[in-house]
């Protein structure tokens, strides 16, 4: 299954509801979900694995904990 920007335009309560729905769906159906999302807080809360793209090129892949401290990700999203 896939979800492309499911949190776009949502307020915090709606985002929490959608996140819970996604987590429940994963647990109930026991299927992987590809989540395309720019809200990194949501991604880090939901995902077991994260792939980070910068201008269409993969710059990192790993657990949320690994991604948070990855120098290439920090450089791409926060600058030098």
TAGI-V308290 format. One record per backbone hydrogen bond with DSSP energy under -0.5 kcal/mol. CO is the residue of the C=O (numbers start at 1). NH is the residue of the N-H. Records with the same first field share a line. If there is no record, write none. Layout:
CO: NH + NH
This chain:
1: 34
3: 5 + 36
5: 8
7: 10
11: 15
12: 16
13: 17
14: 18
15: 19
16: 20
17: 21
18: 22
19: 23
20: 24
21: 25
22: 26
23: 27
24: 28
25: 29
26: 30 + 31
33: 35
34: 3 + 36
35: 37
36: 5
38: 40
39: 43
40: 44
41: 45
42: 46
43: 47
50: 62
52: 59 + 60
54: 57
57: 54
60: 52
62: 50
63: 67
64: 68
65: 69
66: 69
67: 70
70: 74
71: 75
72: 76
73: 77
74: 78 + 79
75: 79
